Amino acid sequence: MTAPADAVSTSPSRGGLTNINMYVLEVIEAAILGLVFGLGAFWFEFISPDQIVNIVFGFVLGYVVLLFLTWLWQLSQVARIALTWLSLGLIFFFLILLDLNRDYLLARITPKALEAPRTSQLTREWLTNMSWLGFIFLYLPILLLIIFSFNDASVTSGGRVIGSSTWKGFTFDWYGVLAQNERIIDAAYNTLVVAIISTILATIIGTMVALAMDRYNFFGKPVLDGTLYMPIIIPDIVMALSLILFFVFIGMSTWTQNITTQLETSTALPELMADFLIRLTRVTPIIIAHVAFNIAFVAIVVRARLNNFDRTLEEAAQDLFANEWQTFRRITLPLIMPGIIGGALLAFTLSLDDFVITFFVSGPGATTLPVRVYSMIRLGVTPEINAISAVMLFVSILLLFISLLVQRR
């Protein structure tokens, strides 16, 4: 009876100590091989004496990497397939680089090639072309989306759009249809309310967190510092599910429903204020969720600004008999204001474009613009959806550029 292909044969007489001794001897062998190679390169004046240590370390590191890849190869068939394709890709990549830089590589052998540049012109052109291909791959679909938002597609009596993916002519009509869509306007209103309120709260809390983390040492600071990066690292779906469990635990839906009912039946408030408070109550779970993940982004941007902050300016203000509040208001706050504004614009952009977390935590009457677009796109992509996406893209890019300009001040 034969052993399975994935089984790794081991010798029963060889203990753990023997395996360790074998690995140590092979590491020493790799180091000796690197030393011989380095001495040979030094003998032929290819390298300087201080580079021999780097060569020996490179040989030892290469052996450790090879040992790790061997362990992965024996682990499973999936690992063997992945390593095979990765090896083929790396070999193909290095063959291209060797071909493009063959004149420089032959500089030590061929006297004519001694004046060859370190990086050939062909390599620079190839890398430039690959960069342009990457940009085209990323942004060409967005450009097509913007172009087809001006497509003069026809609409049947039943409201079905014909030829939305075929260019029929240039028109601004779809932006007019977008401006008259009450559901889109209501969703845009909800989006702005959520984005503005969550940005204000996240900016205030994130700035205070950044100041505390930068200037004070307290118990649990490393834990808080690691927790601060979790909303950036963890997937949105994980954060959305955790927020749903939290809202269910505290009874958020019952709370919002009761307040909404009281506001709808109340006659003491003006109609406009009552409508706004009802809308604010319905989007409260979304605001809490957006504040939860925007705090981290604001705190990181403000901390980056605080890293270059000159504390001697605060000391000079205190020498001039300014108290802590006056020093903060007249010295600290103006100097870190570009970071605060940059973090606020980044938080506003993220809140404006968020879909996954909003989709999970939103309730009745709290539909935002990304969620509305998703509900529309399930029935087919129309020029109106392209127009909505183009407007959201323009607003996001505008806010991003403003954030970058403010942070460079």
N, C-alpha and C positions, 0 to 999 in steps of 0.2 A: 504494500500500500504506500503510495507516494505522498509526500508532504505537499500542502498547497503552495501556490506560487508566491503568496505574500508572506509565507512563514520565514522567519530569520533563524538560521541554524546557529546554535550556540554549543560550545564544548562544555560538558559537565565537569571536566577536570580543571577548568580554568576559572579561578575565583575572581572576585572584584579587585583584589590587590594586584593580580597579574594583569588585568586589563588596564589599570591605572599606570602600572610600570610600562606597559607597551605604549600607551599614549604619551607618556613623558619621554620615552626614548625616541618616538617619532617626532615630537616637538624639537628635541635636541638635534635630531637629524635634519629637520627643516632649517633650523638655525645655522647649522654647519654648512648646509648647501647654500644658504643665503650669504654666509660669510665668504665662502669660496667664490661665489659669483661676484660679490662686491670687491674682493681683492683682485679678481681678474679684471674687472672694469677699471679699478684704480691703476692697475699695472699698465693698461693700454691708454691711460689718461682720459678715460671717458667721464670719470666722476672725480670729486674731491674727497679727501679722507673723511670729512664729517658726514658724508652721505652713505657710508658703509653701514652705519647703525640703522638708518632708515630702510636699507635694502634687507638687512637681517630681520627687522621687525615686519617688513612686508611679506617675507617668506613664511614666518611663523603665523602671521594673521591669515595668509592664504591657506595654510594647512588647516587652521581652525575653521575657516569658512567651508573648506572642502569636506571636513569631518561633519559639519552641521548639515551640508547638502546631502551627504551620504546617509545620514540618519533620516532626513526627509524622504529620500529615495526609497528606503526600506519601510517607511511608515505606511503608505497606502498606494494604490494604483493612481488615485487622483493626483497625489503629489508627484508621482513619476511623470504623468502626462504634462502637468504644469511646468515642471523643471525642464522637460524636453523642449517644449515650445519656447520657454524663456531662453534656453541655451541657443536655440536656432535663431531667435530674434537678436540676441546679443552678438552672435557670430556674424550675422548679416550686417548689423550696424557697424561693427568694427572693420569688416571688409570694405565697406563704403568709405570709412574714414581713412583706412590704409591706402586705398586707391586714389583718394583725393589729395593725400599728403605724401605720395610716393617720392616726390622730389626732395622733400625735407628728410624723410627717413633714410634716403640714400646719400645724405650729405657727407657722412663719414667715409663712405666707400668711393663715391664718384666725386672727384675734385671739382667738376663742373657745377655740382649742385651745392657747393658750400655756401653760396649766397642766397639760397632759397629761404623764404620767410618761414617763421615758425608755424603760422597758420596760413595755408594757401588761400588764394583768391577763390578757388573752386569751393573750398569748405565754407567760406563766408557766404558765398552766393547760395550754396545749398541750404545752409541753416536759415538764411533770410527767406528763401522760398518756402521752406517748411513752416516758418513763422507766419507768413502770409496765408498759407493754406489753412493753418489752424484758426486764424482770425476769420477767414472766409467761412470755414465750417461752423464757427460759433455764431457769426452775426448775419450771414446771408439769409437764414430763415426769418430773422427779425426784420430785415429789410423788406423781404417779400410780404410779410404781414402788414407792414406800414403801407406798401404800395397797393395791396389789394383792399385796404380800407377805403380807397378812393375808387373802387371798381363800380361801374354803373351796371350792376346786376339787376335783373327784372324780378318783380314780386307778383305772384298770382293773387287772385281774389281771396284765397284761403290763407294768405300770409306766408306761403312757402317761397323761399328765395331760389331762383333758378340761375345757374351759371355763376355761383359765387367763387368757384375756383378757376374760372375762365375769364380772361380780361375782355370786358365789353365796352370800355371807355372810361373817361375820367369824370368824376363828379364829387361834390361835397355833400350830396343828399344824405348819406349815411350818418354824417356828423349831426345833421339836423334832426334825423330820426332819433339819434342817441339823446339829443337835448330834450326831446319831447316824451321820452320813455319814463313814466313816473316811477316804475320799479327800479330802474337804474339810478334815477335821481335820489330816491329814498335810500338805496344801498350806498350811494356815494355820500349822502349825509351821515349815515351811520358810520361809514369808514372814517370820515373827517372827525366826528365826535370821538370815536375810539382813539384815533391817532393823536389828536391834540391833547386829550386828557391823559392818556397813557404816557405820552412824551413828557409832559410837565412833571408827572409823578416820578417817572423813571429817572429824569434828569436830576431832580432834587435828591432822591435817595441815592442814585449812583454817584453823584458828586460827593455827598457826605461819606459814602463808603470808600471812595478813592482817597479822600483826605485822611480818614481814619487808618486805612491800610498803609498809606505812605508815611505818616508822621508818628504813629503810636505803636508801641509793642504791648500786647495784651494776651491774656490766656485764650487759646484757641485760634490765634491768628493764622497759623498754617492751614488749619481745617477750613476756616472761612475763605482763605485765599484759594484753596482748591475747589471749594463749593462755588465760588464766584465764576469759575470757568465752565461749570457743568451745563448751563443753558446754551453755551456755544458749542460744546463738544457732543452732547447727547443728541440723538435724532429727534426731530420735531414730533414724530408719532409717539415716542416714549413720554415726552413732556406733556403732550395732549392727553394721553391716557392717565397720567398721574394727576393732572388737573381735574379731569372728570371725576376720579375717585375722591379727590379732595372736596369738590363741590357737592358730590352726593353725600359725603360724610357730614358736612356742615349744613345740609339742606338748603343750598343756594336757590334751587328752582322754586321751592315753596316760599322762600323769603321774597324773591323778585315778583312772584305771582301775587302775593298779598299786597305788596306796596303798589303794584300796577293797578290792582282792583281799587284800592283806596284812592289813588290819584284820578282814576277814571270817573269815580262817583263823587269826587269832591267838587264843590262849587265855590270854595273860598279863594282859589287861585285863578289868575287870568288864564285864558285858553292857551295862549302861546307858551306860557311858563309851564302849564300842566302837560302840554304835549312834549315839551323838551324834557321834563322830569320823567315822563313815562318812557321816552326813548332812552334816556340815560339809565334808567333802572333796568331796561331790557338788555342793554349792552354792557352792564356792569361785570358779568363773568368774563366777557372778552377783554375789558379794560384790565381786570386783575391778571389775566393770562399774559397780556402784552407787557404789562409792567414787570411781570416775573422774569421774562427773558430779555427785556430791554435794559434792565438794571446792569447786567453784566457788560453789555456793549458800551454803555455810558461810562461805567467805572473804568474800563480798560482804556478808553480814549482819554479820560481826564487824568488817569495815572501816568499815561505817556507824556502828557503835558507837564505833570508835576516832576517828572524825572529831570527836566531841564530847568527847574525853578531855582532861583537864587535866593536862599534863605537869609542872606545878609541884608536884603532889602527889608524884610520883616524886622530884623534886629535893629536896623537903623531907625525904622518907624517907632519901635518901642523905646529907643534911646531918646527920641523926641517926645516922649511922654504920651504916646498913643496907646490906648488900651487894646485888648484882644479884638473886640468888635470893630474898632476903628481901623486896626491893622488889616483885618480880614476884608473889610468893605472897601478900603482905599488902596490896598497894596495887593493882597492875595487874589481877591476876586477879579479885578481887572486883568491881572497877568494870566490867570488860567481861564479867562472867559472864552478865548478861541477854542480851547479844548472842550469846554462845556457846550458851546454852540455846535461844535462839530459832532459831539456825542448826541446832542438833542436832534440834530438833523438826521443822523444815522438811525436813531431810534424811531423817528417819524417815518423814515423810508421803510424800515423793516415792518413797522405796524401797518403801514399802508398796503404793503404787498403780501402780508402773511395770509396763508390759506389753510394749511394743515391744522394748526392749533385752533384757529377761528372756526373751522368747519366742525370740529369736535365739541367745542364749548358753547357755540352759539345756540340760542333758543328761538322760539317763535317771535317774529317781529324784530329780530336782531341780525338780519342778513347784511353782510358787508359786500363790497364790490367784488373782490376775488371770488367769494362764494357764489354770488349772482352770476358771474361769468362762467363758473364751472357748471352751474345748473343750466345755463343757456347752451353751452358747448356740447352737452350730451345729445341735443337734438340736431346738431350739425353746425359747422363753422360758417357764419354769415359775415358779410362786410360790416355789420353793426358790431359784432364781436371783435373784429379786427380794429375797428375804430376805438372801442373801449380799451383794448390792449395798447394801441398806439398812444392814447392819452395817458394811461397809467405809466407806460414806459417813458414818455416825455417828462412827466412829473418826477418819476424816480431818478432819472438821469440829472434833471435840474437840481434836485435836492442833493444828490451825490456830489456834483461839481461844487455846489455852494459849501458843502461840508469840507471838501478837500481844500478849497480856497481859504476857508476860515482857519483850518488847522495849520496852514502854512504861514499864517501871520506871526 
